[in-house]
Structures are given as C-alpha cells and as structure tokens.
Amino acid sequence: MSFLEVFRAIAALLITIGLLAGFAYLAKRYGWLSGNFTMQHTEKRIKIIEQTFLDAKGSRLMIVAIDGEEHLLMIAPNGAKILKDLGASKTKPEVAAITPLRGRSEQA
C-alpha cells in the first residue's frame, strides 16, 4: 500500500469516529438516550401510595393505585399477592369517556 492509501484509510476512520462522537454528544445533550419513548400522558395510571417493609428479606406491604382503584399488595422474594381491593382512590384521576366507533352496534 502506498502512503496515500494509508492516509486516506486513517482519515476515513477519524471522520467516522468523529461523526459517532458528535452524534453521541447530541444524543446525550438533547436527552435522546433517556429511554422516555413512551406516549406522553397528563396523568400516570399506576401510583405507589404507600409501602412498608416487613422484614430484612425484602417483604413489604404496598398500597398501589391503578386507574383510580387502590389495591393492597404483599410483595415477597418468592412472589406477589393482592391481599385486598380497597376500592376507589381518594385522588381518582379523571378518565376520558370512550365513545363507540360509528357503524358498530353496541352489544350488552
């Protein structure tokens, strides 16, 4: 290989590495790597209201609100169980009404 071919190969490698570094910098600067590629909701559907640890192994009781309904969960190292449905949450999120599609009949 001649000196010119080696120089062109090294220059192409440096340009490629520079472009990758530039795109990585832009991605970090503008938050493209944050993992927030979900739909934007005004209200989250799942909230942890309260939790209490029961022992050193990691067992805990947790009150979770899902779509405005509260549930008492027991989470242990070997699994999770719903202990009780507590009913409607005190801070119930407003849910938009769903309208049926046109042309479809309603089924009871």
Sequence and secondary structure as in RCSB ss.txt:
>XXXX:A:sequence
MSFLEVFRAIAALLITIGLLAGFAYLAKRYGWLSGNFTMQHTEKRIKIIEQTFLDAKGSRLMIVAIDGEEHLLMI
APNGAKILKDLGASKTKPEVAAITPLRGRSEQA
>XXXX:A:secstr
  HHHHHHHHHHHHHHHHHHHHHHHHHHHTTTTS   S   SS SEEEEEEEE STTS EEEEEEETTEEEEEEE
ETTEEEEEEEEEE TT          TT     
